[in-house]
C-alpha cells in the first residue's frame, strides 16, 4: 500500500495529510472571523472617574 511496509504506516501517513488539509481549509474559512477581543466579555464602565493631577500639585 503506497510502497510502505505496513498498513498502519500507510494509515498514519494518510491521516497526517488529511489533518493538514483540514487545518488549511479551516484556517482559510475562518481567516477574518474575529480575534480574542471579540470573544472577551465587555467590562462594565466604572462610574467613578479618576482625577488626573500634575506632578507637584496636591490632590483635592
C-alpha positions as CSV (number, residue, x, y, z in Angstrom):
1,X,0.0,0.0,0.0
2,X,1.7,3.2,-1.3
3,X,5.0,1.3,-1.2
4,X,5.0,1.3,2.6
5,X,5.7,-1.9,4.6
6,X,2.6,-1.9,6.8
7,X,-1.0,-0.8,6.6
8,X,-0.7,1.1,9.9
9,X,2.2,3.1,8.5
10,X,0.1,4.0,5.4
11,X,-2.9,4.9,7.6
12,X,-0.7,7.2,9.7
13,X,0.6,8.9,6.5
14,X,-2.9,9.4,5.1
15,X,-4.2,10.7,8.4
16,X,-1.3,13.2,8.7
17,X,-2.1,14.5,5.2
18,X,-5.8,14.6,5.9
19,X,-5.3,16.6,9.2
20,X,-3.0,19.0,7.4
21,X,-5.5,19.7,4.7
22,X,-8.3,20.1,7.2
23,X,-6.3,22.6,9.1
24,X,-5.5,24.6,6.0
25,X,-9.2,24.6,4.9
26,X,-10.4,25.6,8.4
27,X,-7.9,28.4,8.5
28,X,-8.9,29.8,5.1
29,X,-12.6,29.7,6.1
30,X,-12.1,31.4,9.4
31,X,-9.4,33.8,8.4
32,X,-11.2,37.1,9.3
33,X,-13.8,35.8,11.6
34,X,-12.5,37.9,14.6
35,X,-10.0,37.6,17.3
36,X,-9.7,37.1,21.0
37,X,-11.0,40.7,21.6
38,X,-14.3,39.7,20.0
39,X,-14.7,36.8,22.3
40,X,-14.0,38.6,25.6
41,X,-17.0,40.0,27.5
42,X,-17.3,43.7,27.8
43,X,-16.0,45.2,31.0
44,X,-18.6,47.4,32.8
45,X,-17.6,51.0,32.8
46,X,-16.6,52.4,36.2
47,X,-18.8,55.2,37.4
48,X,-16.1,56.8,39.4
49,X,-13.7,58.9,37.5
50,X,-10.1,59.1,38.4
51,X,-8.7,62.6,38.9
52,X,-5.6,63.4,36.9
53,X,-3.1,65.6,38.6
54,X,0.1,67.1,37.6
55,X,3.3,66.4,39.5
56,X,3.9,68.7,42.4
57,X,0.2,69.6,42.9
58,X,-1.6,68.1,45.8
59,X,-4.7,66.1,45.2
60,X,-8.0,67.6,46.2
